Amino acid sequence: MSRARLLWLPLLLALGLGRVEALDDPLRPPGAIVQQKLAPRAGAAPRPVLTSTLIADGRRLAVINGRQVSVGEAIGDAVVIDIQPAQVQLRRRGRTETLRLLPLEIKQPAGTQSQ
């Protein structure tokens, strides 16, 4: 091999020989990851994913599939019927569906025990 080719070889190996992979964004909200991995079937509506709730000053808002909604608003073929701090209930075709945020864990100070 010529000397010029030997100089390019480490660079090509470092770049993966042209192979490109998508990198996961560690700062992306968990709901976005779940929504991406649960891709809908062809022609099917995307599954609703709850990413945030806000309950303050008499307002109850939620962010579902990147859209801000309140009680009574529609998300696809479902209607928001209740918004709680860690979950939202939807009514779809006469059935209730509950969307949850990440598991709610209550941390205790070191040396204390929960009862």
Biopython code that builds the backbone (N, CA, C, O; Angstrom):
import numpy as np
from Bio.PDB.StructureBuilder import StructureBuilder

atoms = [
    (1, "MET", "N", (0.831, -1.190, 0.000)),
    (1, "MET", "CA", (0.000, 0.000, 0.000)),
    (1, "MET", "C", (0.869, 1.246, 0.000)),
    (1, "MET", "O", (1.949, 1.274, 0.591)),
    (2, "SER", "N", (0.397, 2.229, -0.646)),
    (2, "SER", "CA", (1.175, 3.466, -0.685)),
    (2, "SER", "C", (1.030, 4.207, 0.641)),
    (2, "SER", "O", (0.094, 3.974, 1.406)),
    (3, "ARG", "N", (1.945, 5.069, 0.881)),
    (3, "ARG", "CA", (1.958, 5.836, 2.135)),
    (3, "ARG", "C", (0.698, 6.719, 2.269)),
    (3, "ARG", "O", (0.174, 6.889, 3.370)),
    (4, "ALA", "N", (0.226, 7.269, 1.163)),
    (4, "ALA", "CA", (-0.971, 8.124, 1.192)),
    (4, "ALA", "C", (-2.201, 7.329, 1.628)),
    (4, "ALA", "O", (-3.030, 7.834, 2.384)),
    (5, "ARG", "N", (-2.320, 6.101, 1.159)),
    (5, "ARG", "CA", (-3.461, 5.269, 1.564)),
    (5, "ARG", "C", (-3.394, 4.914, 3.037)),
    (5, "ARG", "O", (-4.425, 4.849, 3.707)),
    (6, "LEU", "N", (-2.214, 4.688, 3.540)),
    (6, "LEU", "CA", (-2.051, 4.366, 4.961)),
    (6, "LEU", "C", (-2.457, 5.539, 5.846)),
    (6, "LEU", "O", (-2.949, 5.338, 6.956)),
    (7, "LEU", "N", (-2.256, 6.749, 5.368)),
    (7, "LEU", "CA", (-2.643, 7.921, 6.148)),
    (7, "LEU", "C", (-4.166, 8.069, 6.218)),
    (7, "LEU", "O", (-4.687, 8.550, 7.224)),
    (8, "TRP", "N", (-4.884, 7.665, 5.171)),
    (8, "TRP", "CA", (-6.347, 7.778, 5.143)),
    (8, "TRP", "C", (-7.032, 6.655, 5.908)),
    (8, "TRP", "O", (-8.167, 6.826, 6.354)),
    (9, "LEU", "N", (-6.385, 5.531, 6.070)),
    (9, "LEU", "CA", (-7.008, 4.372, 6.712)),
    (9, "LEU", "C", (-7.494, 4.666, 8.131)),
    (9, "LEU", "O", (-8.642, 4.337, 8.430)),
    (10, "PRO", "N", (-6.693, 5.267, 9.033)),
    (10, "PRO", "CA", (-7.202, 5.556, 10.387)),
    (10, "PRO", "C", (-8.409, 6.503, 10.375)),
    (10, "PRO", "O", (-9.324, 6.362, 11.186)),
    (11, "LEU", "N", (-8.400, 7.464, 9.450)),
    (11, "LEU", "CA", (-9.517, 8.401, 9.370)),
    (11, "LEU", "C", (-10.805, 7.681, 8.953)),
    (11, "LEU", "O", (-11.866, 7.920, 9.529)),
    (12, "LEU", "N", (-10.711, 6.809, 7.963)),
    (12, "LEU", "CA", (-11.883, 6.063, 7.520)),
    (12, "LEU", "C", (-12.400, 5.133, 8.614)),
    (12, "LEU", "O", (-13.611, 4.990, 8.782)),
    (13, "LEU", "N", (-11.498, 4.501, 9.356)),
    (13, "LEU", "CA", (-11.919, 3.626, 10.456)),
    (13, "LEU", "C", (-12.600, 4.430, 11.557)),
    (13, "LEU", "O", (-13.592, 3.980, 12.131)),
    (14, "ALA", "N", (-12.077, 5.613, 11.856)),
    (14, "ALA", "CA", (-12.677, 6.459, 12.890)),
    (14, "ALA", "C", (-14.065, 6.926, 12.488)),
    (14, "ALA", "O", (-14.935, 7.094, 13.343)),
    (15, "LEU", "N", (-14.280, 7.136, 11.210)),
    (15, "LEU", "CA", (-15.586, 7.585, 10.724)),
    (15, "LEU", "C", (-16.542, 6.429, 10.473)),
    (15, "LEU", "O", (-17.678, 6.651, 10.054)),
    (16, "GLY", "N", (-16.109, 5.216, 10.719)),
    (16, "GLY", "CA", (-16.995, 4.071, 10.529)),
    (16, "GLY", "C", (-17.164, 3.700, 9.083)),
    (16, "GLY", "O", (-18.167, 3.089, 8.713)),
    (17, "LEU", "N", (-16.199, 4.058, 8.251)),
    (17, "LEU", "CA", (-16.243, 3.740, 6.831)),
    (17, "LEU", "C", (-17.525, 4.222, 6.167)),
    (17, "LEU", "O", (-18.097, 3.539, 5.318)),
    (18, "GLY", "N", (-17.960, 5.395, 6.563)),
    (18, "GLY", "CA", (-19.115, 5.987, 5.914)),
    (18, "GLY", "C", (-20.448, 5.577, 6.523)),
    (18, "GLY", "O", (-21.490, 6.055, 6.076)),
    (19, "ARG", "N", (-20.448, 4.713, 7.523)),
    (19, "ARG", "CA", (-21.694, 4.277, 8.140)),
    (19, "ARG", "C", (-22.198, 5.385, 9.066)),
    (19, "ARG", "O", (-21.444, 5.911, 9.885)),
    (20, "VAL", "N", (-23.455, 5.725, 8.931)),
    (20, "VAL", "CA", (-24.048, 6.788, 9.735)),
    (20, "VAL", "C", (-25.201, 6.197, 10.533)),
    (20, "VAL", "O", (-26.079, 5.540, 9.974)),
    (21, "GLU", "N", (-25.193, 6.434, 11.846)),
    (21, "GLU", "CA", (-26.278, 5.969, 12.712)),
    (21, "GLU", "C", (-26.869, 7.171, 13.439)),
    (21, "GLU", "O", (-26.170, 8.132, 13.760)),
    (22, "ALA", "N", (-28.147, 7.095, 13.683)),
    (22, "ALA", "CA", (-28.807, 8.165, 14.432)),
    (22, "ALA", "C", (-28.429, 8.040, 15.908)),
    (22, "ALA", "O", (-28.416, 6.944, 16.467)),
    (23, "LEU", "N", (-28.124, 9.169, 16.521)),
    (23, "LEU", "CA", (-27.785, 9.178, 17.935)),
    (23, "LEU", "C", (-29.013, 9.554, 18.746)),
    (23, "LEU", "O", (-29.765, 10.449, 18.359)),
    (24, "ASP", "N", (-29.220, 8.876, 19.870)),
    (24, "ASP", "CA", (-30.319, 9.232, 20.763)),
    (24, "ASP", "C", (-29.960, 10.496, 21.518)),
    (24, "ASP", "O", (-28.822, 10.672, 21.954)),
    (25, "ASP", "N", (-30.924, 11.362, 21.668)),
    (25, "ASP", "CA", (-30.740, 12.604, 22.405)),
    (25, "ASP", "C", (-31.037, 12.336, 23.870)),
    (25, "ASP", "O", (-32.191, 12.059, 24.200)),
    (26, "PRO", "N", (-30.055, 12.404, 24.772)),
    (26, "PRO", "CA", (-30.295, 12.096, 26.183)),
    (26, "PRO", "C", (-31.177, 13.124, 26.878)),
    (26, "PRO", "O", (-31.668, 12.857, 27.975)),
    (27, "LEU", "N", (-31.395, 14.285, 26.281)),
    (27, "LEU", "CA", (-32.222, 15.318, 26.901)),
    (27, "LEU", "C", (-33.646, 15.335, 26.372)),
    (27, "LEU", "O", (-34.455, 16.162, 26.791)),
    (28, "ARG", "N", (-33.961, 14.423, 25.450)),
    (28, "ARG", "CA", (-35.306, 14.360, 24.888)),
    (28, "ARG", "C", (-36.268, 13.838, 25.958)),
    (28, "ARG", "O", (-35.907, 12.930, 26.707)),
    (29, "PRO", "N", (-37.484, 14.389, 26.049)),
    (29, "PRO", "CA", (-38.452, 13.912, 27.045)),
    (29, "PRO", "C", (-38.761, 12.432, 26.842)),
    (29, "PRO", "O", (-38.782, 11.954, 25.708)),
    (30, "PRO", "N", (-39.002, 11.697, 27.940)),
    (30, "PRO", "CA", (-39.273, 10.259, 27.829)),
    (30, "PRO", "C", (-40.434, 9.935, 26.907)),
    (30, "PRO", "O", (-40.392, 8.923, 26.207)),
    (31, "GLY", "N", (-41.466, 10.761, 26.887)),
    (31, "GLY", "CA", (-42.607, 10.497, 26.022)),
    (31, "GLY", "C", (-42.239, 10.477, 24.555)),
    (31, "GLY", "O", (-42.818, 9.717, 23.778)),
    (32, "ALA", "N", (-41.285, 11.300, 24.169)),
    (32, "ALA", "CA", (-40.862, 11.335, 22.773)),
    (32, "ALA", "C", (-40.181, 10.037, 22.381)),
    (32, "ALA", "O", (-40.351, 9.560, 21.259)),
    (33, "ILE", "N", (-39.409, 9.459, 23.299)),
    (33, "ILE", "CA", (-38.742, 8.187, 23.035)),
    (33, "ILE", "C", (-39.777, 7.090, 22.900)),
    (33, "ILE", "O", (-39.706, 6.279, 21.977)),
    (34, "VAL", "N", (-40.736, 7.054, 23.808)),
    (34, "VAL", "CA", (-41.781, 6.034, 23.762)),
    (34, "VAL", "C", (-42.575, 6.159, 22.472)),
    (34, "VAL", "O", (-42.848, 5.156, 21.812)),
    (35, "GLN", "N", (-42.945, 7.369, 22.111)),
    (35, "GLN", "CA", (-43.740, 7.579, 20.900)),
    (35, "GLN", "C", (-42.966, 7.137, 19.665)),
    (35, "GLN", "O", (-43.548, 6.579, 18.735)),
    (36, "GLN", "N", (-41.668, 7.379, 19.648)),
    (36, "GLN", "CA", (-40.845, 6.994, 18.508)),
    (36, "GLN", "C", (-40.754, 5.467, 18.417)),
    (36, "GLN", "O", (-40.804, 4.920, 17.315)),
    (37, "LYS", "N", (-40.623, 4.774, 19.537)),
    (37, "LYS", "CA", (-40.469, 3.319, 19.527)),
    (37, "LYS", "C", (-41.792, 2.598, 19.294)),
    (37, "LYS", "O", (-41.797, 1.457, 18.831)),
    (38, "LEU", "N", (-42.906, 3.241, 19.605)),
    (38, "LEU", "CA", (-44.224, 2.646, 19.388)),
    (38, "LEU", "C", (-44.842, 3.229, 18.123)),
    (38, "LEU", "O", (-45.929, 3.805, 18.162)),
    (39, "ALA", "N", (-44.169, 3.083, 17.045)),
    (39, "ALA", "CA", (-44.650, 3.645, 15.784)),
    (39, "ALA", "C", (-45.985, 3.006, 15.414)),
    (39, "ALA", "O", (-46.136, 1.790, 15.523)),
    (40, "PRO", "N", (-46.947, 3.804, 14.982)),
    (40, "PRO", "CA", (-48.257, 3.256, 14.633)),
    (40, "PRO", "C", (-48.203, 2.441, 13.352)),
    (40, "PRO", "O", (-47.317, 2.616, 12.515)),
    (41, "ARG", "N", (-49.175, 1.544, 13.221)),
    (41, "ARG", "CA", (-49.313, 0.787, 11.975)),
    (41, "ARG", "C", (-49.741, 1.738, 10.870)),
    (41, "ARG", "O", (-50.245, 2.831, 11.129)),
    (42, "ALA", "N", (-49.535, 1.307, 9.650)),
    (42, "ALA", "CA", (-49.915, 2.136, 8.506)),
    (42, "ALA", "C", (-51.410, 2.442, 8.569)),
    (42, "ALA", "O", (-52.224, 1.526, 8.680)),
    (43, "GLY", "N", (-51.772, 3.712, 8.500)),
    (43, "GLY", "CA", (-53.165, 4.120, 8.515)),
    (43, "GLY", "C", (-53.750, 4.272, 9.911)),
    (43, "GLY", "O", (-54.853, 4.798, 10.055)),
    (44, "ALA", "N", (-53.035, 3.821, 10.951)),
    (44, "ALA", "CA", (-53.548, 3.915, 12.316)),
    (44, "ALA", "C", (-53.173, 5.271, 12.912)),
    (44, "ALA", "O", (-52.138, 5.843, 12.570)),
    (45, "ALA", "N", (-54.018, 5.778, 13.800)),
    (45, "ALA", "CA", (-53.726, 7.031, 14.481)),
    (45, "ALA", "C", (-52.599, 6.793, 15.482)),
    (45, "ALA", "O", (-52.517, 5.709, 16.061)),
    (46, "PRO", "N", (-51.720, 7.788, 15.702)),
    (46, "PRO", "CA", (-50.644, 7.602, 16.668)),
    (46, "PRO", "C", (-51.203, 7.436, 18.072)),
    (46, "PRO", "O", (-52.211, 8.045, 18.431)),
    (47, "ARG", "N", (-50.533, 6.600, 18.861)),
    (47, "ARG", "CA", (-50.964, 6.399, 20.246)),
    (47, "ARG", "C", (-50.728, 7.677, 21.025)),
    (47, "ARG", "O", (-49.694, 8.321, 20.846)),
    (48, "PRO", "N", (-51.664, 8.063, 21.888)),
    (48, "PRO", "CA", (-51.469, 9.278, 22.672)),
    (48, "PRO", "C", (-50.384, 9.071, 23.725)),
    (48, "PRO", "O", (-50.360, 8.051, 24.413)),
    (49, "VAL", "N", (-49.482, 10.056, 23.844)),
    (49, "VAL", "CA", (-48.399, 10.005, 24.817)),
    (49, "VAL", "C", (-48.457, 11.273, 25.658)),
    (49, "VAL", "O", (-48.397, 12.383, 25.128)),
    (50, "LEU", "N", (-48.574, 11.102, 26.977)),
    (50, "LEU", "CA", (-48.620, 12.215, 27.918)),
    (50, "LEU", "C", (-47.200, 12.606, 28.286)),
    (50, "LEU", "O", (-46.423, 11.765, 28.736)),
    (51, "THR", "N", (-46.850, 13.885, 28.101)),
    (51, "THR", "CA", (-45.505, 14.333, 28.439)),
    (51, "THR", "C", (-45.472, 15.356, 29.566)),
    (51, "THR", "O", (-44.413, 15.586, 30.151)),
    (52, "SER", "N", (-46.610, 15.980, 29.886)),
    (52, "SER", "CA", (-46.602, 17.000, 30.924)),
    (52, "SER", "C", (-48.022, 17.316, 31.377)),
    (52, "SER", "O", (-48.978, 17.174, 30.614)),
    (53, "THR", "N", (-48.146, 17.748, 32.633)),
    (53, "THR", "CA", (-49.426, 18.264, 33.136)),
    (53, "THR", "C", (-49.156, 19.553, 33.896)),
    (53, "THR", "O", (-48.058, 19.767, 34.409)),
    (54, "LEU", "N", (-50.166, 20.407, 33.963)),
    (54, "LEU", "CA", (-50.086, 21.651, 34.720)),
    (54, "LEU", "C", (-51.414, 21.842, 35.425)),
    (54, "LEU", "O", (-52.469, 21.898, 34.793)),
    (55, "ILE", "N", (-51.344, 21.942, 36.756)),
    (55, "ILE", "CA", (-52.545, 22.200, 37.543)),
    (55, "ILE", "C", (-52.217, 23.378, 38.451)),
    (55, "ILE", "O", (-51.458, 23.237, 39.409)),
    (56, "ALA", "N", (-52.793, 24.548, 38.145)),
    (56, "ALA", "CA", (-52.516, 25.754, 38.915)),
    (56, "ALA", "C", (-53.582, 26.796, 38.639)),
    (56, "ALA", "O", (-54.087, 26.895, 37.521)),
    (57, "ASP", "N", (-53.927, 27.575, 39.662)),
    (57, "ASP", "CA", (-54.869, 28.690, 39.525)),
    (57, "ASP", "C", (-56.158, 28.287, 38.818)),
    (57, "ASP", "O", (-56.663, 29.030, 37.977)),
    (58, "GLY", "N", (-56.691, 27.119, 39.155)),
    (58, "GLY", "CA", (-57.943, 26.680, 38.551)),
    (58, "GLY", "C", (-57.805, 26.147, 37.139)),
    (58, "GLY", "O", (-58.809, 25.789, 36.523)),
    (59, "ARG", "N", (-56.605, 26.085, 36.614)),
    (59, "ARG", "CA", (-56.381, 25.556, 35.261)),
    (59, "ARG", "C", (-55.889, 24.119, 35.358)),
    (59, "ARG", "O", (-55.143, 23.764, 36.271)),
    (60, "ARG", "N", (-56.311, 23.314, 34.422)),
    (60, "ARG", "CA", (-55.825, 21.938, 34.296)),
    (60, "ARG", "C", (-55.473, 21.724, 32.833)),
    (60, "ARG", "O", (-56.353, 21.635, 31.976)),
    (61, "LEU", "N", (-54.184, 21.643, 32.560)),
    (61, "LEU", "CA", (-53.708, 21.472, 31.192)),
    (61, "LEU", "C", (-52.819, 20.243, 31.112)),
    (61, "LEU", "O", (-52.208, 19.842, 32.102)),
    (62, "ALA", "N", (-52.752, 19.656, 29.941)),
    (62, "ALA", "CA", (-51.858, 18.527, 29.687)),
    (62, "ALA", "C", (-51.244, 18.696, 28.309)),
    (62, "ALA", "O", (-51.810, 19.353, 27.436)),
    (63, "VAL", "N", (-50.068, 18.088, 28.127)),
    (63, "VAL", "CA", (-49.440, 18.049, 26.816)),
    (63, "VAL", "C", (-49.464, 16.593, 26.363)),
    (63, "VAL", "O", (-48.802, 15.732, 26.943)),
    (64, "ILE", "N", (-50.242, 16.341, 25.315)),
    (64, "ILE", "CA", (-50.391, 14.998, 24.758)),
    (64, "ILE", "C", (-49.987, 15.069, 23.288)),
    (64, "ILE", "O", (-50.505, 15.886, 22.527)),
    (65, "ASN", "N", (-49.059, 14.206, 22.906)),
    (65, "ASN", "CA", (-48.539, 14.187, 21.532)),
    (65, "ASN", "C", (-48.053, 15.569, 21.098)),
    (65, "ASN", "O", (-48.213, 15.958, 19.941)),
    (66, "GLY", "N", (-47.455, 16.308, 22.043)),
    (66, "GLY", "CA", (-46.891, 17.616, 21.726)),
    (66, "GLY", "C", (-47.903, 18.740, 21.632)),
    (66, "GLY", "O", (-47.551, 19.858, 21.255)),
    (67, "ARG", "N", (-49.161, 18.464, 21.969)),
    (67, "ARG", "CA", (-50.223, 19.467, 21.863)),
    (67, "ARG", "C", (-50.823, 19.755, 23.233)),
    (67, "ARG", "O", (-51.140, 18.825, 23.975)),
    (68, "GLN", "N", (-50.982, 21.023, 23.576)),
    (68, "GLN", "CA", (-51.585, 21.408, 24.848)),
    (68, "GLN", "C", (-53.093, 21.254, 24.764)),
    (68, "GLN", "O", (-53.725, 21.758, 23.835)),
    (69, "VAL", "N", (-53.674, 20.549, 25.747)),
    (69, "VAL", "CA", (-55.118, 20.326, 25.765)),
    (69, "VAL", "C", (-55.655, 20.532, 27.171)),
    (69, "VAL", "O", (-54.909, 20.488, 28.150)),
    (70, "SER", "N", (-56.957, 20.757, 27.257)),
    (70, "SER", "CA", (-57.632, 20.852, 28.553)),
    (70, "SER", "C", (-58.819, 19.889, 28.537)),
    (70, "SER", "O", (-59.116, 19.267, 27.517)),
    (71, "VAL", "N", (-59.490, 19.777, 29.681)),
    (71, "VAL", "CA", (-60.629, 18.870, 29.801)),
    (71, "VAL", "C", (-61.692, 19.244, 28.770)),
    (71, "VAL", "O", (-62.037, 20.416, 28.613)),
    (72, "GLY", "N", (-62.202, 18.237, 28.074)),
    (72, "GLY", "CA", (-63.227, 18.440, 27.060)),
    (72, "GLY", "C", (-62.696, 18.526, 25.639)),
    (72, "GLY", "O", (-63.474, 18.420, 24.690)),
    (73, "GLU", "N", (-61.400, 18.713, 25.465)),
    (73, "GLU", "CA", (-60.823, 18.804, 24.123)),
    (73, "GLU", "C", (-60.542, 17.420, 23.557)),
    (73, "GLU", "O", (-60.338, 16.456, 24.296)),
    (74, "ALA", "N", (-60.537, 17.344, 22.237)),
    (74, "ALA", "CA", (-60.315, 16.065, 21.551)),
    (74, "ALA", "C", (-58.852, 15.900, 21.174)),
    (74, "ALA", "O", (-58.167, 16.856, 20.811)),
    (75, "ILE", "N", (-58.397, 14.657, 21.272)),
    (75, "ILE", "CA", (-57.076, 14.234, 20.775)),
    (75, "ILE", "C", (-57.363, 13.062, 19.857)),
    (75, "ILE", "O", (-57.605, 11.949, 20.325)),
    (76, "GLY", "N", (-57.339, 13.299, 18.568)),
    (76, "GLY", "CA", (-57.712, 12.240, 17.624)),
    (76, "GLY", "C", (-59.172, 11.870, 17.829)),
    (76, "GLY", "O", (-60.052, 12.728, 17.762)),
    (77, "ASP", "N", (-59.427, 10.590, 18.080)),
    (77, "ASP", "CA", (-60.800, 10.144, 18.318)),
    (77, "ASP", "C", (-61.127, 10.018, 19.802)),
    (77, "ASP", "O", (-62.136, 9.408, 20.155)),
    (78, "ALA", "N", (-60.295, 10.583, 20.679)),
    (78, "ALA", "CA", (-60.509, 10.536, 22.127)),
    (78, "ALA", "C", (-60.781, 11.939, 22.655)),
    (78, "ALA", "O", (-60.402, 12.936, 22.040)),
    (79, "VAL", "N", (-61.450, 11.996, 23.815)),
    (79, "VAL", "CA", (-61.748, 13.268, 24.470)),
    (79, "VAL", "C", (-61.148, 13.233, 25.871)),
    (79, "VAL", "O", (-61.287, 12.239, 26.583)),
    (80, "VAL", "N", (-60.480, 14.317, 26.269)),
    (80, "VAL", "CA", (-59.893, 14.418, 27.605)),
    (80, "VAL", "C", (-61.025, 14.597, 28.608)),
    (80, "VAL", "O", (-61.811, 15.539, 28.500)),
    (81, "ILE", "N", (-61.109, 13.688, 29.591)),
    (81, "ILE", "CA", (-62.181, 13.787, 30.587)),
    (81, "ILE", "C", (-61.684, 14.157, 31.975)),
    (81, "ILE", "O", (-62.474, 14.598, 32.809)),
    (82, "ASP", "N", (-60.370, 13.987, 32.248)),
    (82, "ASP", "CA", (-59.830, 14.349, 33.568)),
    (82, "ASP", "C", (-58.323, 14.541, 33.454)),
    (82, "ASP", "O", (-57.644, 13.808, 32.735)),
    (83, "ILE", "N", (-57.806, 15.546, 34.181)),
    (83, "ILE", "CA", (-56.366, 15.788, 34.240)),
    (83, "ILE", "C", (-55.955, 15.822, 35.704)),
    (83, "ILE", "O", (-56.474, 16.623, 36.481)),
    (84, "GLN", "N", (-55.029, 14.958, 36.078)),
    (84, "GLN", "CA", (-54.473, 14.885, 37.430)),
    (84, "GLN", "C", (-52.971, 15.171, 37.327)),
    (84, "GLN", "O", (-52.427, 15.217, 36.224)),
    (85, "PRO", "N", (-52.294, 15.363, 38.473)),
    (85, "PRO", "CA", (-50.867, 15.705, 38.410)),
    (85, "PRO", "C", (-49.994, 14.696, 37.643)),
    (85, "PRO", "O", (-49.041, 15.101, 36.977)),
    (86, "ALA", "N", (-50.295, 13.418, 37.724)),
    (86, "ALA", "CA", (-49.431, 12.417, 37.081)),
    (86, "ALA", "C", (-50.153, 11.575, 36.032)),
    (86, "ALA", "O", (-49.582, 10.621, 35.504)),
    (87, "GLN", "N", (-51.405, 11.920, 35.727)),
    (87, "GLN", "CA", (-52.128, 11.126, 34.735)),
    (87, "GLN", "C", (-53.262, 11.920, 34.107)),
    (87, "GLN", "O", (-53.722, 12.928, 34.644)),
    (88, "VAL", "N", (-53.697, 11.433, 32.953)),
    (88, "VAL", "CA", (-54.821, 12.034, 32.225)),
    (88, "VAL", "C", (-55.728, 10.902, 31.775)),
    (88, "VAL", "O", (-55.260, 9.860, 31.314)),
    (89, "GLN", "N", (-57.032, 11.116, 31.913)),
    (89, "GLN", "CA", (-57.987, 10.115, 31.444)),
    (89, "GLN", "C", (-58.647, 10.598, 30.160)),
    (89, "GLN", "O", (-59.059, 11.751, 30.036)),
    (90, "LEU", "N", (-58.731, 9.662, 29.201)),
    (90, "LEU", "CA", (-59.372, 9.925, 27.921)),
    (90, "LEU", "C", (-60.568, 9.005, 27.767)),
    (90, "LEU", "O", (-60.578, 7.896, 28.301)),
    (91, "ARG", "N", (-61.587, 9.467, 27.029)),
    (91, "ARG", "CA", (-62.740, 8.640, 26.682)),
    (91, "ARG", "C", (-62.665, 8.404, 25.184)),
    (91, "ARG", "O", (-62.667, 9.344, 24.389)),
    (92, "ARG", "N", (-62.597, 7.108, 24.809)),
    (92, "ARG", "CA", (-62.478, 6.736, 23.399)),
    (92, "ARG", "C", (-63.439, 5.585, 23.130)),
    (92, "ARG", "O", (-63.323, 4.516, 23.730)),
    (93, "ARG", "N", (-64.385, 5.809, 22.225)),
    (93, "ARG", "CA", (-65.369, 4.792, 21.847)),
    (93, "ARG", "C", (-66.049, 4.170, 23.063)),
    (93, "ARG", "O", (-66.240, 2.955, 23.125)),
    (94, "GLY", "N", (-66.410, 5.008, 24.023)),
    (94, "GLY", "CA", (-67.133, 4.529, 25.201)),
    (94, "GLY", "C", (-66.265, 3.901, 26.278)),
    (94, "GLY", "O", (-66.784, 3.456, 27.302)),
    (95, "ARG", "N", (-64.960, 3.855, 26.071)),
    (95, "ARG", "CA", (-64.054, 3.259, 27.059)),
    (95, "ARG", "C", (-63.118, 4.328, 27.604)),
    (95, "ARG", "O", (-62.781, 5.288, 26.912)),
    (96, "THR", "N", (-62.699, 4.147, 28.865)),
    (96, "THR", "CA", (-61.775, 5.075, 29.502)),
    (96, "THR", "C", (-60.353, 4.559, 29.371)),
    (96, "THR", "O", (-60.079, 3.387, 29.632)),
    (97, "GLU", "N", (-59.448, 5.448, 28.964)),
    (97, "GLU", "CA", (-58.033, 5.117, 28.825)),
    (97, "GLU", "C", (-57.243, 6.074, 29.703)),
    (97, "GLU", "O", (-57.495, 7.279, 29.676)),
    (98, "THR", "N", (-56.291, 5.565, 30.484)),
    (98, "THR", "CA", (-55.485, 6.397, 31.367)),
    (98, "THR", "C", (-54.068, 6.507, 30.831)),
    (98, "THR", "O", (-53.399, 5.500, 30.600)),
    (99, "LEU", "N", (-53.619, 7.736, 30.637)),
    (99, "LEU", "CA", (-52.233, 8.006, 30.245)),
    (99, "LEU", "C", (-51.481, 8.439, 31.495)),
    (99, "LEU", "O", (-51.967, 9.282, 32.249)),
    (100, "ARG", "N", (-50.304, 7.873, 31.723)),
    (100, "ARG", "CA", (-49.534, 8.191, 32.923)),
    (100, "ARG", "C", (-48.179, 8.781, 32.571)),
    (100, "ARG", "O", (-47.572, 8.445, 31.555)),
    (101, "LEU", "N", (-47.721, 9.682, 33.452)),
    (101, "LEU", "CA", (-46.353, 10.166, 33.351)),
    (101, "LEU", "C", (-45.444, 9.090, 33.935)),
    (101, "LEU", "O", (-45.913, 8.004, 34.276)),
    (102, "LEU", "N", (-44.178, 9.371, 34.052)),
    (102, "LEU", "CA", (-43.255, 8.421, 34.657)),
    (102, "LEU", "C", (-43.750, 8.029, 36.045)),
    (102, "LEU", "O", (-44.478, 8.801, 36.668)),
    (103, "PRO", "N", (-43.375, 6.851, 36.548)),
    (103, "PRO", "CA", (-43.834, 6.434, 37.872)),
    (103, "PRO", "C", (-43.517, 7.484, 38.928)),
    (103, "PRO", "O", (-42.421, 8.043, 38.971)),
    (104, "LEU", "N", (-44.499, 7.733, 39.769)),
    (104, "LEU", "CA", (-44.356, 8.721, 40.826)),
    (104, "LEU", "C", (-43.666, 8.072, 42.019)),
    (104, "LEU", "O", (-44.211, 7.160, 42.640)),
    (105, "GLU", "N", (-42.476, 8.542, 42.331)),
    (105, "GLU", "CA", (-41.746, 8.020, 43.474)),
    (105, "GLU", "C", (-41.558, 9.147, 44.472)),
    (105, "GLU", "O", (-41.150, 10.251, 44.112)),
    (106, "ILE", "N", (-41.853, 8.862, 45.712)),
    (106, "ILE", "CA", (-41.681, 9.858, 46.763)),
    (106, "ILE", "C", (-40.389, 9.528, 47.481)),
    (106, "ILE", "O", (-40.253, 8.467, 48.090)),
    (107, "LYS", "N", (-39.446, 10.443, 47.402)),
    (107, "LYS", "CA", (-38.147, 10.215, 48.033)),
    (107, "LYS", "C", (-38.219, 10.585, 49.509)),
    (107, "LYS", "O", (-38.875, 11.554, 49.893)),
    (108, "GLN", "N", (-37.544, 9.808, 50.311)),
    (108, "GLN", "CA", (-37.481, 10.042, 51.746)),
    (108, "GLN", "C", (-36.067, 10.479, 52.107)),
    (108, "GLN", "O", (-35.104, 10.014, 51.498)),
    (109, "PRO", "N", (-35.927, 11.370, 53.094)),
    (109, "PRO", "CA", (-34.586, 11.738, 53.538)),
    (109, "PRO", "C", (-33.852, 10.514, 54.083)),
    (109, "PRO", "O", (-34.472, 9.601, 54.627)),
    (110, "ALA", "N", (-32.546, 10.503, 53.933)),
    (110, "ALA", "CA", (-31.756, 9.373, 54.422)),
    (110, "ALA", "C", (-31.997, 9.172, 55.913)),
    (110, "ALA", "O", (-32.080, 10.138, 56.671)),
    (111, "GLY", "N", (-32.109, 7.930, 56.323)),
    (111, "GLY", "CA", (-32.289, 7.612, 57.735)),
    (111, "GLY", "C", (-33.744, 7.547, 58.172)),
    (111, "GLY", "O", (-34.023, 7.195, 59.319)),
    (112, "THR", "N", (-34.689, 7.884, 57.275)),
    (112, "THR", "CA", (-36.112, 7.781, 57.635)),
    (112, "THR", "C", (-36.700, 6.595, 56.895)),
    (112, "THR", "O", (-36.187, 6.172, 55.860)),
    (113, "GLN", "N", (-37.772, 6.072, 57.436)),
    (113, "GLN", "CA", (-38.431, 4.948, 56.801)),
    (113, "GLN", "C", (-39.857, 5.320, 56.489)),
    (113, "GLN", "O", (-40.537, 5.947, 57.301)),
    (114, "SER", "N", (-40.316, 4.932, 55.303)),
    (114, "SER", "CA", (-41.715, 5.203, 54.944)),
    (114, "SER", "C", (-42.602, 4.161, 55.597)),
    (114, "SER", "O", (-42.192, 3.022, 55.822)),
    (115, "GLN", "N", (-43.822, 4.571, 55.896)),
    (115, "GLN", "CA", (-44.742, 3.637, 56.564)),
    (115, "GLN", "C", (-45.949, 3.385, 55.743)),
    (115, "GLN", "O", (-46.827, 2.625, 56.153)),
]
sb = StructureBuilder()
sb.init_structure("model")
sb.init_model(0)
sb.init_chain("A")
sb.init_seg("    ")
for serial, (resi, resn, name, xyz) in enumerate(atoms, 1):
    if name == "N":
        sb.init_residue(resn, " ", resi, " ")
    sb.init_atom(name, np.array(xyz, "f"), 0.0, 1.0, " ", f" {name:<3s}", serial, name[0])
structure = sb.get_structure()
